[in-house]
Amino acid sequence: MNGITVGFALCGSFCTIGKALTEMKKLRDMGYEILPVISENVRKTDTRFGAAQGIIKKAEEISGRNVICTIKDAEPIGPKGMTDIMLVAPCTGNTAAKLAHAVTDTPVTMAVKSHLRQSKPVLLAIATNDALGASAQNIGRLINTRHYYFVPFSQDDPVKKPNSLVAHFELIPEALENALNGRQIQPVIG
């Protein structure tokens, strides 16, 4: 894993950010270099799941780098070849929609767009309450788009949240290795 840099982008599915940070540390411990990117909502929003500054501090401690938190700072990722793979974990329905429709108006979407300039893999760890609702078409579009791969996901609470899907964050290392080799880990839906 030495010499491989993972762009690790955090979006605002706040209830899953703790799991994402655990996997960030796991990847670092496996020898991957981590380049952290955060969305504007993660940068600005304190929730019952944690304070924004605490999330930033933890990501910086794990990675040993300052987080990228502006569109301007995310733009050079591709041209400078700063990443070998881009991981968006958690990837919200909002971010998935923007990626599916090439909307580049956040640090995370710019990081992905810039990274894709080099035709390198993007791994998405979906976490959204609307995945089997209006967001389904965007997820389907990304599943069928070159260079996009998914961490396997399933319904997290089919009774109380029947449209919700959440990635199995513990599968990030295996999904990442597969994506780096141009393969989608199977099954995608658990």
C-alpha positions as CSV (number, residue, x, y, z in Angstrom):
1,M,0.0,0.0,0.0
2,N,3.0,2.3,0.4
3,G,3.0,5.0,-2.2
4,I,-0.7,4.9,-2.8
5,T,-2.6,8.1,-1.9
6,V,-6.3,7.9,-1.1
7,G,-8.3,11.1,-1.4
8,F,-10.7,10.6,1.5
9,A,-13.8,12.9,1.2
10,L,-16.3,13.2,4.0
11,C,-19.8,14.4,3.3
12,G,-22.6,15.3,5.7
13,S,-24.2,11.9,6.6
14,F,-23.3,12.9,10.2
15,C,-24.4,9.6,11.8
16,T,-21.8,7.7,9.7
17,I,-18.8,10.0,9.9
18,G,-17.5,8.1,13.0
19,K,-17.5,4.9,11.0
20,A,-15.8,6.7,8.1
21,L,-13.0,8.1,10.4
22,T,-12.5,4.6,11.8
23,E,-11.9,3.3,8.2
24,M,-9.7,6.3,7.5
25,K,-7.4,5.3,10.3
26,K,-7.5,1.6,9.2
27,L,-6.4,2.6,5.7
28,R,-3.6,4.7,7.2
29,D,-2.5,1.8,9.4
30,M,-2.5,-0.4,6.3
31,G,0.1,2.0,4.7
32,Y,-2.0,4.2,2.5
33,E,-1.4,7.9,2.4
34,I,-4.5,9.9,3.2
35,L,-5.5,13.2,1.6
36,P,-8.6,14.4,3.6
37,V,-11.3,16.5,1.9
38,I,-14.5,17.7,3.6
39,S,-17.7,19.2,2.4
40,E,-18.8,22.6,3.5
41,N,-21.5,21.1,5.7
42,V,-19.0,18.9,7.5
43,R,-16.8,22.0,7.9
44,K,-19.5,24.2,9.4
45,T,-22.1,22.0,11.1
46,D,-22.1,20.8,14.7
47,T,-24.5,17.9,15.3
48,R,-25.4,15.5,18.0
49,F,-22.8,13.2,16.4
50,G,-20.0,15.6,16.9
51,A,-18.7,19.1,16.5
52,A,-17.3,20.2,13.1
53,Q,-13.9,21.2,14.6
54,G,-13.7,17.8,16.2
55,I,-14.2,16.0,12.9
56,I,-11.6,18.2,11.2
57,K,-9.1,17.7,14.0
58,K,-9.6,13.9,13.9
59,A,-9.2,13.8,10.1
60,E,-6.0,15.9,10.3
61,E,-4.6,13.7,13.1
62,I,-5.2,10.5,11.2
63,S,-3.9,11.8,7.9
64,G,-1.1,14.1,9.1
65,R,-2.3,16.7,6.6
66,N,-4.6,19.7,6.6
67,V,-8.1,19.0,5.3
68,I,-9.0,20.4,1.9
69,C,-12.1,22.4,2.5
70,T,-12.5,24.7,-0.4
71,I,-13.2,24.3,-4.1
72,K,-10.0,26.3,-4.9
73,D,-7.8,23.9,-2.9
74,A,-9.5,20.8,-4.3
75,E,-9.0,21.8,-8.0
76,P,-5.3,20.9,-8.3
77,I,-5.9,17.3,-7.1
78,G,-6.1,15.9,-10.7
79,P,-3.6,18.2,-12.5
80,K,-1.0,17.6,-9.8
81,G,-1.7,13.8,-9.6
82,M,-2.2,14.1,-5.8
83,T,-4.4,10.9,-5.5
84,D,-4.5,7.4,-6.8
85,I,-8.1,6.8,-5.8
86,M,-10.8,9.1,-4.5
87,L,-13.1,7.7,-1.7
88,V,-16.2,9.5,-0.8
89,A,-17.3,8.1,2.6
90,P,-20.0,8.9,3.5
91,C,-21.4,9.8,0.1
92,T,-24.8,11.5,0.6
93,G,-27.7,11.5,-1.8
94,N,-27.0,15.1,-2.5
95,T,-23.4,14.5,-3.4
96,A,-24.3,11.4,-5.5
97,A,-26.8,13.5,-7.4
98,K,-24.2,16.2,-8.1
99,L,-21.7,13.6,-9.3
100,A,-24.3,11.9,-11.5
101,H,-25.1,15.2,-13.2
102,A,-21.6,16.7,-13.2
103,V,-22.4,19.5,-10.8
104,T,-19.1,20.8,-9.3
105,D,-20.0,23.3,-6.6
106,T,-18.5,21.8,-3.4
107,P,-15.0,20.9,-2.3
108,V,-15.9,17.2,-2.6
109,T,-17.4,17.3,-6.0
110,M,-14.5,19.4,-7.2
111,A,-12.0,16.9,-5.7
112,V,-13.8,14.0,-7.5
113,K,-14.0,15.9,-10.8
114,S,-10.4,16.9,-10.6
115,H,-9.3,13.4,-9.7
116,L,-11.3,12.0,-12.7
117,R,-9.2,14.1,-15.1
118,Q,-6.6,11.4,-14.7
119,S,-9.1,8.5,-15.4
120,K,-8.5,7.1,-11.9
121,P,-11.1,5.2,-9.8
122,V,-13.6,6.8,-7.5
123,L,-15.1,4.7,-4.7
124,L,-18.4,5.7,-3.1
125,A,-19.7,4.7,0.3
126,I,-23.4,5.6,0.0
127,A,-25.3,6.8,3.1
128,T,-28.6,8.3,2.4
129,N,-32.2,8.1,3.7
130,D,-33.4,8.6,0.1
131,A,-31.4,6.0,-1.8
132,L,-34.5,3.9,-2.8
133,G,-36.5,7.0,-3.4
134,A,-35.6,10.0,-5.6
135,S,-31.8,9.3,-5.2
136,A,-32.1,5.8,-6.8
137,Q,-31.8,7.2,-10.3
138,N,-28.6,9.0,-9.5
139,I,-27.0,5.9,-7.8
140,G,-28.0,3.8,-10.8
141,R,-26.4,6.3,-13.2
142,L,-23.2,6.2,-11.2
143,I,-23.2,2.4,-11.0
144,N,-23.2,2.5,-14.8
145,T,-20.5,5.2,-15.2
146,R,-16.9,4.4,-15.9
147,H,-14.4,4.8,-13.1
148,Y,-17.1,4.8,-10.3
149,Y,-17.1,1.9,-7.8
150,F,-19.2,1.3,-4.7
151,V,-18.7,0.0,-1.3
152,P,-21.4,-2.7,-0.8
153,F,-24.5,-1.3,0.8
154,S,-27.9,-2.4,2.2
155,Q,-31.0,-1.1,3.9
156,D,-30.1,0.0,7.4
157,D,-33.7,0.0,8.8
158,P,-36.2,-1.3,6.3
159,V,-39.1,-0.8,8.7
160,K,-38.6,2.8,9.9
161,K,-36.6,4.1,6.9
162,P,-37.6,1.9,3.9
163,N,-35.8,4.1,1.4
164,S,-32.5,4.3,3.3
165,L,-29.2,2.6,2.2
166,V,-25.9,2.6,4.0
167,A,-22.6,1.3,2.9
168,H,-20.9,-1.4,4.9
169,F,-18.0,0.8,5.9
170,E,-16.0,-2.2,7.2
171,L,-15.7,-3.3,3.6
172,I,-13.9,-0.1,2.5
173,P,-10.4,-1.6,2.5
174,E,-11.5,-4.6,0.3
175,A,-13.6,-2.4,-2.0
176,L,-10.7,0.1,-2.3
177,E,-8.3,-2.7,-3.3
178,N,-10.7,-4.0,-5.9
179,A,-11.4,-0.5,-7.3
180,L,-7.7,0.2,-7.6
181,N,-7.6,-3.0,-9.8
182,G,-10.6,-1.9,-11.9
183,R,-13.0,-4.3,-10.2
184,Q,-16.3,-3.8,-8.4
185,I,-16.5,-5.8,-5.2
186,Q,-19.6,-8.1,-5.3
187,P,-22.3,-8.3,-4.2
188,V,-22.9,-4.6,-4.4
189,I,-26.3,-4.9,-2.6
190,G,-26.4,-6.9,0.6
